[in-house]
Amino acid sequence: MRERIELTFQVARRTDATIRITRTGAVTAYTVRPVTLGASTAAPSAVPSPGRRLAAGSVHTYTAIGAVLALLMVHLSYRGEVSAVLWLFLAAIFIDGTDGFLARRLRVKEVMPGFDGALLDNIIDFMTYALAPMVLLWASGALPGGVWGGFWAALPVLASCYQFCQTDAKAVGEDHFFKGFPSYWNSVAFYAIAGSFSPTVTAVVIAVCTALVFVPVKYVYTTRTRKLFTVTMALAALWMVAYAVVVAQLSDPPLWLLYASLAYPVYYVVLSLWLTYLTSRRTHVAAPVAA
């Protein structure tokens, strides 16, 4: 009786392999040719349930709402509705601070591996944290007049292009942080408008923050940096409350609260500098050992 045995192997090199099987004293040689596993031959993987796919898609949609908010920010800026734009800034900050948690909680990357949620997040952040705030400052007259207004508005936008395209702009690993000033231009716009900064002062602040984009300081990733995470989140929440109170009274903002809210940015910068120092110190200590 003639027996037919089919064997399928996935091998690294495209060469034939020969195996010999001995049965009852007879030796039979089989030549095995490597094949490429396709969709029909690959080992089946667990298919996410419709409910999980819907949940994952909902998280991406939640993030994408930021694009609509950015569109409204630009439109309302040119209509002079400054207060409405500042409220939209706060909404965008809230979405940006919660969508990552939802994505990790629902394992969105596993459910929809073909959709780059990180890229979507960067696109939205660029529009809501960099582009729209500069449109607001320029359209509201908070920047110097004439050509210089366009110059100061364009400077952070160009710097943000650089910052967002750095492969290590968002570092992961033992801890999470941003490298360089993390494009918090919406906060700059908030303080410039609520504090009634002169165009010159606003331009100086923009110049300083733009320069900091290129300085490799490790800034706290508010929702992910582990060091003092609870303190950071509590202060961030209080800052958002103060922001809302100030915007609600924008025609006559409580300046004491506006200035008190600066405690959080000061804490943020100090903690970032401390973490940068600690990381640098660990690197220098480990270098001789590695050598």
JOKA-V82056 format. One record per helix or strand of 2 or more residues. SS is the DSSP state (a for helix, b for strand). FROM is the first residue (numbers start at 0). TO is the last residue. If there is no record, write none. Layout:
ss & from & to
SS & FROM & TO
SS & FROM & TO
//
This chain:
ss & from & to
b & 16 & 22
b & 25 & 31
a & 49 & 77
a & 81 & 104
a & 107 & 110
a & 116 & 138
a & 146 & 163
b & 169 & 170
b & 176 & 178
a & 184 & 193
a & 198 & 212
b & 217 & 219
a & 228 & 247
a & 249 & 251
a & 254 & 259
a & 261 & 289
//
